[in-house]
Amino acid sequence: MTDEPTIRGGIEPAYQWDFFLAHAGDDLDVARNLKQKLDPPARAFLDDANVRLGDDWDETLSEAQRSALISVIIVSPNTTKAHYEREEIATAIQMARQDPDTHRVIPVFVGARQLAPAQIPYGLRLKHGLSVAGPGDFPMACERLLETLRMMKHYEEKKAEVVTEYRQAIPRITGDDKSASLLGALGAVTQFARPFLLTLCALFVLVAALLIVCLSLPYFADVRPLIVTFSGALLTLIVGGVILVLSQSFKMAGQIGQGRINGG
């Protein structure tokens, strides 16, 4: 087994496995072939090789899949009668829908010409996958899988950088770090909401400027109370929006700093 995965920035990665190989019992040889070519350089989980004596199958497989970046689904005519693999397919699809940047589902179609559309599990029919017709196709398929893995790890590195940045920003805002710039910390925490905040601030300045102009010109004397009421309500809404965005940014900052939200 290869070394534990590491990510720059001192953040423990949220994944333990690069690939989770899901297969029907009759496709074990195909799964073994994939694992042999993927691991190393990657870390590929295969039940036949990585479930230890005494482990509970349901808990071990579920934990391994949920801690993998990519679920590789081996699809063949045997898949329709593979109960456990269908469960793993459903889990993989759910994880990918929740966040495609942290989990990806890649079907590997074995004997694609023998597969009828009804034999492809729901959720995989629209997925771009790989076709393996024979042993000669395995090297190319594995290289494509490793290319996708490199892309996924890029997202994880980006996430780690954001988590590190937020962890450093939070003590500055709470006052625990007296040497750091508060303005810089606020900028880091609000970076994802910054376009919306800038829009609200620009709108506030515009409304305030229009209000001043209307109050200073005698032409608007008759409707001045209405203008003041309307502008005051609008400015109040804008200020409330700024406060709401800031509060949500601070709330997210704590979760991102704990690695619980993907900031990539």
VENRALIN-V352790 format. One record per residue. OMEGA is omega as a letter, one per 20 degrees, with the letter a starting at -180 (* if undefined). NEAR is the number of other ideal C-beta (glycine too) atoms within 12 Angstrom. D_CENTER is the distance of its C-alpha to the mean C-alpha in whole Angstrom. Layout:
omega=(OMEGA/OMEGA)
near=(NEAR/NEAR)
d_center=(D_CENTER/D_CENTER)
This chain:
omega=(a/a/r/r/r/r/r/r/r/a/r/a/a/a/r/a/r/a/r/a/r/a/r/a/a/r/a/a/r/r/r/r/r/a/a/a/a/a/i/j/a/r/a/r/r/a/a/a/a/r/a/r/r/r/r/a/a/a/a/a/r/r/a/a/a/r/r/r/a/r/r/a/r/a/r/r/r/a/a/a/a/a/a/r/r/r/a/r/r/r/a/r/r/a/a/r/r/r/a/r/a/r/a/a/a/r/r/a/a/a/a/a/a/a/r/r/a/a/r/a/r/a/a/a/a/a/r/a/a/r/r/a/a/a/a/a/a/a/r/r/a/r/r/r/r/r/r/r/r/r/r/r/r/r/a/r/r/r/a/r/r/r/r/r/r/r/r/a/a/r/r/a/a/r/r/r/a/a/a/a/r/a/r/r/r/r/r/a/a/a/a/r/a/r/a/r/r/r/r/a/r/r/r/a/a/a/r/r/r/r/r/r/a/a/a/a/a/a/a/a/a/a/a/r/r/r/a/a/a/a/r/r/a/r/r/r/a/r/r/r/r/r/r/r/r/a/r/r/r/r/r/a/r/a/r/r/r/r/a/r/r/r/a/*)
near=(18/16/10/14/27/18/27/18/22/14/29/20/28/31/38/26/38/40/45/47/45/46/40/30/20/19/32/24/22/37/40/22/30/42/33/21/30/38/29/16/19/36/33/39/39/36/31/23/22/29/20/13/8/8/15/13/19/17/13/24/31/27/21/35/40/25/28/42/45/47/49/52/46/47/45/36/22/26/37/22/16/26/17/23/36/26/22/39/36/24/29/39/29/20/29/29/17/17/21/24/26/31/34/36/38/43/40/43/34/38/23/24/14/16/27/16/14/11/26/26/35/18/24/34/21/14/27/15/30/32/24/35/20/16/17/10/23/28/19/19/33/32/19/26/39/30/20/31/32/19/22/38/31/19/29/36/24/23/34/32/26/32/36/24/28/37/30/28/34/30/21/26/28/20/12/15/17/11/12/20/15/20/13/18/30/23/23/34/38/32/24/23/27/19/13/21/27/17/17/27/23/16/22/24/16/18/26/22/16/21/25/17/17/24/20/14/15/11/12/20/14/11/16/19/14/15/25/21/15/19/28/18/16/22/27/17/18/26/21/16/22/26/16/18/26/24/17/22/32/25/21/28/36/23/21/34/31/18/28/18/25/26/36/27)
d_center=(26/25/24/21/18/18/16/18/18/19/16/16/13/11/12/15/16/15/16/17/20/21/25/28/31/33/30/30/32/29/26/29/29/25/25/28/27/23/24/25/23/20/20/20/21/24/25/29/28/26/27/30/33/33/29/28/27/25/23/23/21/19/18/17/15/13/13/12/10/12/15/18/20/23/25/29/32/31/28/30/31/29/28/25/24/23/22/19/18/18/15/13/14/13/9/8/10/8/4/6/4/4/7/10/13/16/20/23/26/29/32/30/34/35/32/33/30/30/29/26/24/22/19/20/22/20/18/19/20/23/27/29/32/34/34/34/30/28/28/27/24/23/23/21/19/19/18/15/14/15/13/10/11/12/8/8/12/11/9/12/14/13/13/16/17/17/19/21/22/22/25/27/26/28/31/30/30/33/33/30/30/29/28/26/24/24/23/20/19/19/18/15/18/21/21/22/24/26/27/28/30/32/32/34/36/37/38/40/42/43/44/46/48/49/50/52/54/57/56/53/55/56/52/51/50/48/46/46/45/42/41/41/39/36/36/35/32/31/31/30/27/27/27/24/22/23/23/19/18/20/18/15/16/17/14/12/15/15/11/10/8/5/8/7)
